[in-house]
Amino acid sequence: MAYPSPPPDPVITTDLVSLDSGLGTDKQAVIAALAQRLTDSGRAADATALRDAALDRENRSATGLPGGIAIPHCRDKTVTSAALAFARLDPKVDFGAPDGPADLVFLIAAPEGAGSEHMKLLSSLARALVRPEFVAALRAAASPDEVIALVGEVIGGQPAPTPDTPAPEPAPAPSDRHAGSAESQPVSKRSALSDEVSPGRTIVAVTACPTGIAHTYMAADALVAAGERAGVTVRVETQGSSGGTPLSAETIAAAHAVIFATDVGVRGRERFAGKPVIESGVKRAINEPDTMVDEALRAARNPVAGTVSGSTRPAADPAPPALGWGTRLRQILLTGVSYMIPFVAAGGLLIALGFLMAGYEIAENAQNIVLDNSITALPAGGLTTYLGAVLYQLGALAFSFLVPALAGYIAFAIADRPGLAPGFTAGAVAVFVGAGFLGGLVGGLVAGFAALWVAKLPVPRWARGLMPVVVIPLFASLLVGALMFIILGKPLAAVTSGLTDWLNSLTGTSVLALGAILGLMMCFDLGGPVNKAAYAFAVAGLSVTDPASLRIMAAVMAAGMVPPLAMALSTAVRPRLFTAAQRENGKAAWLLGAAFISEGAIPFAAADPLRVIPSMMAGGAVTGALIMATETTLSAPHGGIFVFFAVGHIAWFLAALAAGTVVGALCVIAAKELIEPRSAAAAVPTTV
């Protein structure tokens, strides 16, 4: 026989309300007392665990708010149903608010996997706490029943508070959810810029806190209210537990500035790329919303204000079609390469510094020197040898993460955080079996899709909380590890070994062709996918014991230095062919090119791609071919002029770089002199 489901528990009842009582002299005691009440009422299984979870959240960011309010809150597996415990304290207790201790305290407890409806109830309460009339009513309440009625009005869906007391009717939604209007606020609370720049201005914001229960929504309402006082429109995307509607591309494109008030990462941050940005923790948006709106307005007027990094999408294309698999695969692979590069730069430069101090032979015995010696017991070569060994070993350890990081973040791009563990495991297996860079690529893809597949398996409701931290990493790692060891590892290792042998066997015109191809790739898209593919190919095979890999690395870096240097030379030789902004960019391009930052040529390529990019590719091909032909080597993967000490045959390196720079500059000057731009748009100046 089927039994009807019991009615949902009310989120607050009279036994969870304490009026004008002392629950202790500090917040630890108050939270412990309220946690005990929730446990006694059957809302939690363990008062100590609930207290500790709330205090852990408190330690990450105090929950005291201006106006004598505190909202300690947490999500914990011991909570059986979402609930509130309320205390009106006498005496007040300090919860870390900027204006003093609190007398109104709500302990908000939610189960670890709370449903969206319960979370909406709790977030509704949090939002009401920014309304002065609601707070005043709580202070004036004469009985627990009045408190429950007030809470029921703001959360709407509150079930009957007690068996014999009907639930209050939900209050009609007011036309203005926020306390007061711009006219009713004190003049000091209004934006200093409201009369100057506010009319017609729009600000978008994202609010988020670790638990996504209270601060997320309070900050959102506080910013909207501050915008009303300043006479601007503030639209907020709440990234909390009860969900929310993402801001549309049209809204973001029309905004003059963005506010990120978060204690966690912003999901979809790239959507706001290029917008002037003000960033802070979520509590600042609650405590100082008017100041943050004012700062956002100032940033919108300031041409050198900080902006959200990344590339923007044209406003005319707010809803692009779904990406094809080819584009999606390219994005996945580039994500892995992008996260891999910091390991390459740090590890490679440390290795190069080790060579500078102790010579190339340090690679053979650095580990023994570091383990067997110390600063007070130096090896035979003295302090220089010891420090060189330390630097080399640090770099080697950092460099050893290259393939695991590549595989890990390829998997991350496919399956998000649950893909990290199986991805790093796949990369480690690729290194172990000798599959190298190619093994990392394949292993990362397999790990990501394995994690995605495991995540979609149907599981009981009670097991959902274990999926991202236990089930997915375990089974995806097991699956990708077995595939790499048993099926994929040895064939991939054979391919990698064969490629290395082929590179070492190249002579004559084959070497020139390889250098020219690498040079063309480095200059084709200036930091884009083709450029990154050539760079990743070079650094993945970098080894001081493999001369071919050192020549490839030299060709790649020298060719990557050509575009900015060639454009800098062009603007110096023929300034009349360039706009004033481009001539200024040309001055900066000298340093960018010297530091191996190919992106320094992007402003020129973006303004005139058909004449600039082929010219740069011609220069890069010349440099790459000359580097390979002269057997110039490089043992550092980045740094430009700052790692010349790691270059073998430095004179030939400089000669090849100069030749490519001159060829590129001559080509771009000739193209601009002889070839008319396709449209006037080609002459539009672009700045970094």
C-alpha positions as CSV (number, residue, x, y, z in Angstrom):
1,M,0.0,0.0,0.0
2,A,1.3,3.5,-0.9
3,Y,1.4,6.1,1.8
4,P,1.1,9.8,1.0
5,S,4.3,11.8,1.5
6,P,4.3,13.8,4.7
7,P,3.9,17.6,4.3
8,P,7.1,19.6,4.1
9,D,8.4,20.9,7.4
10,P,8.1,24.7,7.9
11,V,11.4,26.4,7.7
12,I,10.8,28.2,11.1
13,T,8.6,27.4,14.1
14,T,8.1,29.0,17.5
15,D,10.6,26.7,19.2
16,L,13.3,28.1,16.8
17,V,12.6,31.7,17.9
18,S,14.3,33.3,20.9
19,L,13.4,36.9,21.8
20,D,15.5,39.3,24.0
21,S,17.6,36.5,25.5
22,G,21.3,36.1,26.1
23,L,22.7,33.1,24.2
24,G,26.3,33.9,25.0
25,T,28.9,36.6,24.9
26,D,30.5,35.7,21.5
27,K,29.3,34.4,18.1
28,Q,30.6,30.9,18.7
29,A,28.3,30.5,21.7
30,V,25.3,32.0,19.8
31,I,25.8,29.8,16.8
32,A,26.2,26.7,19.1
33,A,22.9,27.6,20.9
34,L,21.0,28.1,17.7
35,A,22.5,24.9,16.1
36,Q,21.3,23.0,19.2
37,R,17.8,24.3,18.8
38,L,17.7,23.2,15.1
39,T,18.9,19.8,16.2
40,D,16.4,19.5,19.0
41,S,13.6,20.3,16.5
42,G,14.7,17.5,14.3
43,R,16.2,19.7,11.5
44,A,19.7,18.4,11.9
45,A,21.2,15.2,13.1
46,D,24.3,16.6,14.8
47,A,24.5,19.9,16.6
48,T,28.3,19.9,16.8
49,A,28.7,19.3,13.1
50,L,26.2,22.0,12.3
51,R,27.9,24.4,14.6
52,D,31.3,23.6,13.1
53,A,30.0,24.0,9.5
54,A,28.5,27.4,10.3
55,L,31.7,28.5,12.1
56,D,33.8,27.4,9.2
57,R,31.7,29.6,6.9
58,E,32.1,32.4,9.5
59,N,35.9,32.0,9.5
60,R,36.0,32.4,5.7
61,S,34.0,35.7,5.8
62,A,32.2,37.2,8.8
63,T,28.4,37.3,8.4
64,G,27.8,40.5,10.4
65,L,26.0,43.1,8.4
66,P,25.4,46.9,8.9
67,G,22.4,47.7,11.1
68,G,22.9,45.1,13.9
69,I,22.2,42.0,11.7
70,A,24.0,38.8,11.4
71,I,23.2,35.8,9.1
72,P,25.5,32.9,9.9
73,H,24.7,30.1,7.4
74,C,25.9,26.8,6.0
75,R,25.1,23.8,4.0
76,D,25.9,20.5,5.7
77,K,25.1,16.8,5.3
78,T,23.8,16.6,8.8
79,V,20.9,19.0,8.0
80,T,17.8,17.0,7.3
81,S,15.6,19.9,6.1
82,A,16.2,23.6,5.3
83,A,15.4,25.7,8.4
84,L,15.9,29.0,10.2
85,A,16.6,29.7,13.8
86,F,16.2,33.3,15.0
87,A,17.4,35.2,18.0
88,R,16.9,38.8,19.2
89,L,19.9,39.1,21.5
90,D,20.3,41.0,24.7
91,P,23.1,41.8,25.1
92,K,24.3,42.2,21.5
93,V,27.2,40.0,20.1
94,D,29.9,40.9,17.7
95,F,29.6,39.1,14.3
96,G,32.2,41.2,12.5
97,A,30.0,43.9,11.1
98,P,31.7,47.3,10.4
99,D,29.3,49.3,12.5
100,G,29.3,47.1,15.7
101,P,27.6,44.1,17.3
102,A,24.4,42.5,16.2
103,D,21.1,42.0,18.0
104,L,19.2,40.2,15.2
105,V,20.6,36.8,14.3
106,F,19.3,34.3,11.8
107,L,21.1,30.9,11.6
108,I,20.3,29.6,8.1
109,A,20.9,25.8,7.7
110,A,20.4,23.9,4.4
111,P,21.0,20.3,3.5
112,E,24.1,19.6,1.3
113,G,21.9,18.9,-1.7
114,A,19.0,21.2,-0.9
115,G,16.3,21.6,-3.6
116,S,15.8,24.8,-5.5
117,E,12.5,25.6,-3.8
118,H,13.9,25.5,-0.3
119,M,16.9,27.6,-1.4
120,K,14.6,30.2,-2.9
121,L,12.8,30.5,0.4
122,L,16.1,31.0,2.3
123,S,17.4,33.5,-0.3
124,S,14.1,35.4,-0.1
125,L,14.7,35.9,3.6
126,A,18.2,37.1,3.0
127,R,17.0,39.6,0.5
128,A,14.4,41.0,2.9
129,L,17.1,41.8,5.4
130,V,18.2,44.8,3.3
131,R,14.8,46.3,3.8
132,P,14.7,48.7,6.8
133,E,11.0,48.2,7.4
134,F,11.4,44.4,7.7
135,V,14.3,44.8,10.1
136,A,12.3,47.3,12.2
137,A,9.4,44.9,12.4
138,L,11.6,42.1,13.7
139,R,12.9,44.4,16.5
140,A,9.3,45.4,17.4
141,A,7.8,41.8,17.3
142,A,6.2,41.0,20.7
143,S,6.0,37.2,20.2
144,P,7.5,34.3,18.3
145,D,4.3,34.1,16.3
146,E,4.8,37.6,15.0
147,V,8.3,36.8,13.9
148,I,7.1,33.7,12.1
149,A,4.4,35.8,10.4
150,L,6.9,38.3,9.3
151,V,9.2,35.6,7.9
152,G,6.3,33.9,6.2
153,E,5.4,37.2,4.4
154,V,8.8,37.6,2.9
155,I,9.4,33.9,1.9
156,G,5.9,33.4,0.6
157,G,6.0,29.6,0.5
158,Q,6.3,29.1,4.2
159,P,4.2,26.1,5.4
160,A,2.0,26.4,8.4
161,P,4.2,27.4,11.4
162,T,2.4,25.2,13.9
163,P,-0.4,22.6,13.7
164,D,-3.0,24.9,15.2
165,T,-1.9,28.2,13.6
166,P,-2.6,28.8,10.0
167,A,0.2,30.3,7.8
168,P,-0.2,34.0,7.1
169,E,-1.2,35.0,3.6
170,P,1.8,35.9,1.5
171,A,2.2,39.6,1.3
172,P,1.6,41.1,-2.2
173,A,4.7,41.9,-4.0
174,P,5.4,45.6,-3.5
175,S,6.0,47.7,-6.6
176,D,9.4,48.6,-5.2
177,R,11.2,45.8,-3.5
178,H,13.9,48.1,-2.2
179,A,13.7,50.3,0.8
180,G,13.1,53.9,-0.2
181,S,13.7,55.8,-3.4
182,A,16.4,58.2,-4.5
183,E,14.3,61.0,-3.1
184,S,13.8,59.4,0.2
185,Q,17.5,58.6,0.8
186,P,19.8,61.1,2.5
187,V,21.8,63.1,0.1
188,S,25.0,61.6,1.4
189,K,23.9,58.2,0.3
190,R,23.4,59.1,-3.4
191,S,26.1,58.7,-6.0
192,A,28.4,61.7,-6.3
193,L,28.2,61.1,-10.1
194,S,24.5,60.7,-10.4
195,D,23.8,64.2,-11.8
196,E,27.0,64.1,-14.0
197,V,27.0,60.8,-15.8
198,S,24.1,58.6,-14.6
199,P,21.2,59.2,-17.0
200,G,20.9,56.3,-19.4
201,R,23.8,54.5,-17.8
202,T,23.5,50.7,-17.2
203,I,25.7,48.6,-14.9
204,V,25.7,44.8,-14.8
205,A,26.8,42.8,-11.8
206,V,27.4,39.3,-10.7
207,T,27.1,38.3,-7.0
208,A,28.1,35.0,-5.5
209,C,29.3,33.6,-2.1
210,P,30.7,30.2,-1.2
211,T,27.4,28.7,0.0
212,G,25.2,30.7,-2.3
213,I,22.4,31.1,0.4
214,A,22.3,34.6,1.8
215,H,25.1,37.0,0.8
216,T,24.6,36.3,-2.9
217,Y,21.0,37.7,-2.9
218,M,21.5,40.4,-0.3
219,A,24.3,41.9,-2.3
220,A,22.2,41.7,-5.5
221,D,19.4,43.7,-3.9
222,A,21.7,46.2,-2.3
223,L,23.3,47.0,-5.6
224,V,20.0,47.4,-7.4
225,A,18.8,49.7,-4.7
226,A,22.0,51.7,-4.8
227,G,21.6,52.0,-8.6
228,E,18.1,53.4,-8.1
229,R,19.5,56.0,-5.7
230,A,22.1,56.9,-8.2
231,G,19.7,57.1,-11.1
232,V,21.3,54.2,-13.0
233,T,20.0,50.8,-14.0
234,V,21.8,47.9,-12.3
235,R,21.0,44.4,-13.5
236,V,22.4,41.5,-11.4
237,E,23.1,37.9,-12.2
238,T,23.0,35.9,-8.9
239,Q,25.1,32.8,-9.1
240,G,23.7,31.2,-6.0
241,S,22.1,27.9,-4.8
242,S,18.6,28.8,-5.8
243,G,19.6,29.4,-9.4
244,G,19.1,32.5,-11.4
245,T,18.7,33.8,-14.9
246,P,21.9,34.6,-16.6
247,L,22.3,38.1,-18.0
248,S,21.5,38.2,-21.7
249,A,24.2,39.0,-24.2
250,E,22.3,42.1,-25.2
251,T,22.2,43.4,-21.6
252,I,25.9,42.8,-21.2
253,A,26.8,44.4,-24.5
254,A,24.8,47.5,-23.6
255,A,26.3,47.9,-20.1
256,H,28.8,50.7,-19.4
257,A,30.6,48.8,-16.6
258,V,30.4,45.5,-14.6
259,I,30.6,44.8,-10.9
260,F,31.9,41.4,-9.7
261,A,30.9,41.0,-6.0
262,T,31.9,37.4,-5.3
263,D,33.9,35.3,-2.9
264,V,34.2,32.5,-5.5
265,G,35.0,32.5,-9.2
266,V,32.6,34.1,-11.7
267,R,30.9,31.5,-14.0
268,G,31.1,32.7,-17.6
269,R,33.4,35.6,-16.8
270,E,34.5,35.7,-20.5
271,R,31.0,37.1,-21.4
272,F,32.0,40.4,-19.8
273,A,35.4,40.7,-21.6
274,G,36.4,44.3,-22.3
275,K,34.0,45.9,-19.9
276,P,35.4,48.3,-17.2
277,V,35.2,46.3,-14.0
278,I,35.0,46.8,-10.2
279,E,35.7,43.7,-8.2
280,S,35.3,42.9,-4.5
281,G,34.1,40.3,-2.0
282,V,30.4,39.9,-1.8
283,K,30.1,41.6,1.6
284,R,31.4,44.9,0.3
285,A,28.4,45.0,-2.0
286,I,26.2,44.7,1.0
287,N,28.1,47.2,3.2
288,E,29.0,49.7,0.5
289,P,26.7,49.3,-2.5
290,D,26.6,53.1,-3.2
291,T,30.4,53.3,-3.2
292,M,30.7,50.4,-5.6
293,V,28.1,51.8,-8.0
294,D,29.9,55.2,-7.8
295,E,33.2,53.4,-8.6
296,A,31.7,51.6,-11.5
297,L,30.4,54.9,-13.0
298,R,33.9,56.4,-12.7
299,A,35.4,53.3,-14.3
300,A,33.0,53.7,-17.2
301,R,34.3,57.2,-17.8
302,N,38.0,56.3,-17.4
303,P,39.6,55.2,-20.6
304,V,42.5,53.5,-18.7
305,A,40.3,51.7,-16.2
306,G,40.8,48.0,-15.6
307,T,38.7,45.8,-17.8
308,V,37.6,42.2,-17.8
309,S,40.3,40.2,-19.7
310,G,39.5,38.1,-22.7
311,S,38.1,38.7,-26.1
312,T,34.7,40.2,-26.6
313,R,31.9,39.0,-29.0
314,P,30.3,41.6,-31.3
315,A,27.1,43.0,-29.9
316,A,25.4,42.3,-33.2
317,D,25.9,38.6,-32.6
318,P,24.4,38.1,-29.1
319,A,23.3,34.5,-29.6
320,P,25.7,32.6,-31.8
321,P,24.7,29.1,-33.1
322,A,25.9,26.0,-31.3
323,L,29.6,25.4,-31.9
324,G,30.6,22.7,-34.3
325,W,32.7,19.8,-33.0
326,G,35.7,21.0,-34.9
327,T,35.6,24.4,-33.1
328,R,34.8,22.8,-29.8
329,L,37.7,20.4,-30.1
330,R,40.1,23.3,-30.9
331,Q,38.8,25.2,-27.8
332,I,39.3,22.1,-25.6
333,L,42.9,21.6,-26.8
334,L,43.8,25.3,-26.5
335,T,42.5,25.3,-22.9
336,G,45.0,22.6,-22.1
337,V,47.8,24.4,-23.8
338,S,47.0,27.7,-22.1
339,Y,47.1,26.2,-18.6
340,M,50.3,24.3,-19.5
341,I,52.3,27.3,-20.6
342,P,52.9,28.7,-17.0
343,F,54.6,25.4,-16.1
344,V,56.6,25.7,-19.3
345,A,57.7,29.3,-18.6
346,A,58.5,28.8,-14.9
347,G,60.2,25.4,-15.3
348,G,62.1,26.3,-18.5
349,L,63.5,29.6,-17.2
350,L,64.6,28.0,-13.9
351,I,66.4,25.2,-15.9
352,A,68.1,27.9,-18.0
353,L,69.2,29.8,-14.9
354,G,70.6,26.6,-13.6
355,F,72.6,26.2,-16.8
356,L,73.8,29.8,-16.5
357,M,75.2,29.2,-13.0
358,A,76.5,25.6,-13.2
359,G,76.8,24.8,-16.9
360,Y,75.0,22.2,-19.0
361,E,76.6,19.3,-17.2
362,I,74.5,20.1,-14.1
363,A,71.6,18.2,-15.8
364,E,73.4,14.9,-15.1
365,N,73.9,15.2,-11.3
366,A,71.7,18.0,-10.1
367,Q,69.4,15.6,-8.1
368,N,72.4,14.1,-6.3
369,I,73.9,17.5,-5.5
370,V,70.6,18.8,-4.1
371,L,69.9,15.7,-1.9
372,D,73.5,15.1,-0.7
373,N,74.6,18.7,-0.1
374,S,73.3,21.9,1.6
375,I,74.2,25.5,1.9
376,T,76.5,24.6,4.8
377,A,78.0,21.5,3.0
378,L,78.7,22.6,-0.5
379,P,79.6,20.3,-3.4
380,A,83.0,20.4,-5.2
381,G,82.0,23.2,-7.4
382,G,81.1,25.5,-4.5
383,L,78.1,27.8,-4.0
384,T,77.6,28.5,-7.7
385,T,77.3,24.8,-8.5
386,Y,75.0,24.1,-5.6
387,L,72.6,27.0,-6.5
388,G,72.7,26.0,-10.1
389,A,71.7,22.5,-9.1
390,V,68.8,23.8,-7.0
391,L,67.6,26.0,-9.8
392,Y,67.8,23.2,-12.3
393,Q,66.0,20.7,-10.1
394,L,63.2,23.2,-9.3
395,G,62.8,23.8,-13.0
396,A,62.9,20.1,-13.8
397,L,60.2,19.4,-11.2
398,A,58.0,22.2,-12.6
399,F,58.6,21.1,-16.1
400,S,57.6,17.5,-15.2
401,F,54.0,18.9,-14.8
402,L,53.9,19.9,-18.5
403,V,52.1,16.8,-19.9
404,P,49.9,16.2,-16.8
405,A,48.8,19.8,-16.8
406,L,48.1,19.6,-20.5
407,A,46.0,16.5,-20.1
408,G,44.4,17.6,-16.8
409,Y,43.1,20.9,-18.3
410,I,42.0,19.3,-21.5
411,A,39.8,17.1,-19.4
412,F,38.7,20.1,-17.3
413,A,37.6,21.9,-20.5
414,I,35.3,18.9,-21.3
415,A,34.0,17.9,-17.9
416,D,34.8,20.8,-15.6
417,R,36.3,20.1,-12.2
418,P,35.5,16.4,-12.0
419,G,37.7,15.9,-15.1
420,L,40.8,17.3,-13.4
421,A,41.8,14.1,-11.4
422,P,41.4,11.7,-14.3
423,G,43.0,14.1,-16.7
424,F,46.2,14.6,-14.5
425,T,46.3,10.8,-14.0
426,A,46.2,10.3,-17.8
427,G,49.0,12.8,-18.3
428,A,51.1,11.1,-15.6
429,V,50.6,7.7,-17.3
430,A,51.6,9.3,-20.7
431,V,54.9,10.4,-19.1
432,F,55.4,7.0,-17.5
433,V,55.0,5.0,-20.7
434,G,56.9,7.5,-22.8
435,A,54.0,8.7,-24.9
436,G,54.9,12.4,-24.1
437,F,53.0,15.3,-25.5
438,L,50.9,13.2,-27.9
439,G,49.9,10.9,-25.1
440,G,48.9,13.9,-23.0
441,L,46.6,15.1,-25.8
442,V,44.9,11.8,-26.3
443,G,44.8,10.9,-22.6
444,G,43.2,14.3,-21.7
445,L,40.5,13.8,-24.3
446,V,39.8,10.3,-23.1
447,A,39.8,11.4,-19.4
448,G,37.4,14.3,-20.1
449,F,34.8,12.3,-22.0
450,A,35.1,9.4,-19.5
451,A,34.4,11.9,-16.6
452,L,31.5,13.3,-18.6
453,W,30.1,9.9,-19.2
454,V,30.3,8.8,-15.6
455,A,28.7,12.1,-14.5
456,K,25.6,11.3,-16.6
457,L,25.0,7.9,-15.1
458,P,21.8,7.7,-13.0
459,V,22.5,7.4,-9.3
460,P,20.3,7.5,-6.2
461,R,19.5,10.9,-4.8
462,W,21.6,10.2,-1.7
463,A,24.7,9.5,-3.8
464,R,24.6,12.7,-5.9
465,G,26.7,14.6,-3.4
466,L,29.5,12.0,-3.8
467,M,29.6,12.1,-7.6
468,P,31.9,15.1,-8.2
469,V,34.4,14.4,-5.4
470,V,34.5,10.5,-5.2
471,V,32.6,8.6,-7.9
472,I,33.5,10.5,-11.0
473,P,37.3,10.9,-10.3
474,L,37.5,7.3,-9.2
475,F,35.8,5.6,-12.1
476,A,37.0,8.0,-14.8
477,S,40.6,7.6,-13.5
478,L,40.3,3.9,-13.5
479,L,38.9,3.9,-17.0
480,V,41.4,6.2,-18.6
481,G,44.3,4.6,-16.7
482,A,43.4,1.1,-17.9
483,L,43.0,2.3,-21.5
484,M,46.3,4.2,-21.4
485,F,48.3,1.3,-19.9
486,I,46.6,-1.6,-21.8
487,I,45.7,-0.2,-25.2
488,L,46.9,3.3,-26.0
489,G,50.1,3.9,-24.2
490,K,52.6,1.8,-26.2
491,P,51.3,2.8,-29.7
492,L,51.5,6.5,-28.7
493,A,55.0,6.0,-27.3
494,A,56.0,4.4,-30.5
495,V,54.7,7.3,-32.5
496,T,56.5,9.8,-30.2
497,S,59.7,7.9,-30.5
498,G,59.5,7.7,-34.2
499,L,58.8,11.4,-34.5
500,T,61.9,12.2,-32.4
501,D,64.1,9.8,-34.5
502,W,62.8,11.4,-37.7
503,L,63.6,14.9,-36.5
504,N,67.1,13.9,-35.6
505,S,67.6,12.4,-39.0
506,L,66.7,15.5,-40.9
507,T,69.4,17.1,-43.0
508,G,69.8,19.6,-45.8
509,T,66.6,20.9,-47.4
510,S,64.4,19.0,-45.0
511,V,65.8,21.0,-42.1
512,L,65.2,24.3,-43.9
513,A,61.7,23.3,-44.7
514,L,60.9,22.4,-41.1
515,G,62.3,25.7,-39.9
516,A,60.3,27.6,-42.5
517,I,57.1,25.8,-41.6
518,L,57.6,26.5,-37.9
519,G,58.3,30.2,-38.7
520,L,55.1,30.4,-40.8
521,M,53.0,28.9,-38.0
522,M,54.4,31.2,-35.4
523,C,53.5,34.3,-37.4
524,F,50.2,33.2,-38.9
525,D,47.8,34.1,-36.0
526,L,50.1,35.7,-33.4
527,G,49.3,33.8,-30.3
528,G,46.3,31.9,-31.7
529,P,45.7,28.2,-32.2
530,V,48.3,27.7,-35.0
531,N,51.0,29.7,-33.1
532,K,50.2,27.8,-29.9
533,A,50.4,24.4,-31.8
534,A,53.9,25.2,-33.0
535,Y,55.0,26.4,-29.6
536,A,53.6,23.4,-27.8
537,F,55.3,21.1,-30.3
538,A,58.6,22.7,-29.5
539,V,58.4,22.8,-25.7
540,A,56.9,19.3,-25.4
541,G,60.0,17.8,-26.9
542,L,62.6,20.1,-25.3
543,S,65.5,18.1,-23.9
544,V,69.1,19.1,-23.3
545,T,70.2,15.7,-24.6
546,D,68.3,16.0,-27.9
547,P,70.0,18.6,-30.3
548,A,67.1,18.5,-32.7
549,S,64.6,19.6,-30.0
550,L,66.9,22.5,-29.1
551,R,67.1,23.7,-32.7
552,I,63.3,23.5,-33.0
553,M,62.9,25.6,-29.8
554,A,65.3,28.2,-31.1
555,A,63.5,28.4,-34.5
556,V,60.1,28.8,-32.7
557,M,61.2,31.5,-30.4
558,A,63.2,33.5,-32.9
559,A,60.3,33.4,-35.4
560,G,57.8,34.4,-32.7
561,M,60.0,37.5,-32.0
562,V,59.9,38.7,-35.7
563,P,56.3,40.1,-36.0
564,P,56.5,42.8,-33.3
565,L,60.1,43.7,-34.2
566,A,59.2,43.9,-37.9
567,M,56.3,46.2,-37.3
568,A,58.4,48.4,-34.9
569,L,61.0,48.7,-37.7
570,S,58.3,49.5,-40.3
571,T,56.8,52.3,-38.2
572,A,60.3,53.8,-37.7
573,V,61.4,53.6,-41.3
574,R,58.1,54.7,-43.0
575,P,56.0,56.4,-40.3
576,R,53.8,58.1,-42.8
577,L,52.2,54.7,-43.7
578,F,50.8,54.3,-40.2
579,T,48.4,56.2,-38.0
580,A,49.5,58.1,-34.9
581,A,48.2,55.3,-32.7
582,Q,50.1,52.7,-34.7
583,R,53.3,54.6,-34.4
584,E,52.9,54.7,-30.7
585,N,52.2,50.9,-30.8
586,G,55.4,50.5,-32.8
587,K,57.5,52.0,-30.0
588,A,56.1,49.5,-27.6
589,A,56.5,46.7,-30.1
590,W,60.4,46.9,-29.8
591,L,60.2,45.6,-26.2
592,L,57.4,43.2,-26.8
593,G,59.2,41.5,-29.7
594,A,62.5,41.4,-27.8
595,A,60.7,39.6,-24.9
596,F,59.1,37.0,-27.3
597,I,55.6,38.4,-27.1
598,S,54.2,37.8,-30.6
599,E,50.9,39.4,-29.6
600,G,52.6,42.8,-29.8
601,A,51.9,42.8,-33.6
602,I,48.1,42.1,-33.2
603,P,47.1,45.8,-33.4
604,F,48.7,46.1,-36.8
605,A,47.4,42.7,-38.0
606,A,43.8,43.5,-36.8
607,A,43.8,46.8,-38.6
608,D,45.3,45.5,-41.9
609,P,45.4,41.7,-41.9
610,L,45.8,41.1,-45.7
611,R,48.9,43.2,-45.9
612,V,50.5,42.6,-42.5
613,I,50.0,38.9,-41.8
614,P,51.6,37.6,-45.0
615,S,54.5,40.0,-44.5
616,M,55.1,38.7,-41.0
617,M,54.9,35.1,-42.2
618,A,57.6,35.8,-44.8
619,G,59.9,37.2,-42.1
620,G,59.2,34.3,-39.7
621,A,59.9,31.7,-42.4
622,V,63.3,33.3,-43.2
623,T,64.2,33.3,-39.5
624,G,63.1,29.7,-38.9
625,A,64.9,28.4,-41.9
626,L,68.2,30.2,-41.0
627,I,68.0,29.0,-37.4
628,M,67.7,25.4,-38.5
629,A,70.3,25.7,-41.2
630,T,72.9,27.1,-38.8
631,E,72.2,24.5,-36.1
632,T,71.4,27.3,-33.5
633,T,70.0,25.9,-30.3
634,L,68.0,27.2,-27.4
635,S,67.5,25.4,-24.0
636,A,65.0,27.8,-22.5
637,P,61.3,27.8,-23.7
638,H,60.6,31.5,-23.2
639,G,62.2,34.9,-22.5
640,G,63.5,36.4,-25.7
641,I,66.6,38.5,-25.1
642,F,66.4,37.7,-21.4
643,V,67.6,34.1,-22.0
644,F,70.3,34.8,-24.6
645,F,72.7,33.0,-22.2
646,A,70.8,29.8,-23.1
647,V,71.3,30.2,-26.8
648,G,73.9,28.1,-28.7
649,H,75.6,30.1,-31.5
650,I,74.2,33.4,-30.4
651,A,75.7,35.3,-33.3
652,W,73.7,33.1,-35.8
653,F,70.6,33.5,-33.6
654,L,70.9,37.3,-33.8
655,A,71.7,37.2,-37.5
656,A,68.6,35.1,-38.3
657,L,66.4,37.3,-36.1
658,A,67.7,40.4,-37.9
659,A,67.2,38.9,-41.3
660,G,63.6,37.9,-40.6
661,T,62.8,41.3,-39.1
662,V,64.2,43.2,-42.1
663,V,62.4,40.9,-44.5
664,G,59.1,41.3,-42.7
665,A,59.5,45.1,-42.5
666,L,60.3,45.4,-46.2
667,C,57.4,43.2,-47.1
668,V,54.9,45.2,-45.1
669,I,56.2,48.5,-46.4
670,A,56.1,47.3,-50.0
671,A,52.5,46.0,-49.4
672,K,51.3,49.3,-48.0
673,E,53.0,51.3,-50.7
674,L,51.9,49.1,-53.7
675,I,48.6,47.4,-52.6
676,E,45.5,49.4,-51.9
677,P,43.5,48.4,-48.8
678,R,40.3,46.6,-49.7
679,S,38.2,49.2,-47.8
680,A,38.5,52.2,-45.6
681,A,38.0,50.0,-42.7
682,A,41.5,48.7,-43.1
683,A,42.9,52.1,-42.1
684,V,41.1,52.2,-38.7
685,P,43.7,52.5,-36.0
686,T,43.8,49.7,-33.4
687,T,45.5,50.1,-30.0
688,V,46.7,47.6,-27.5
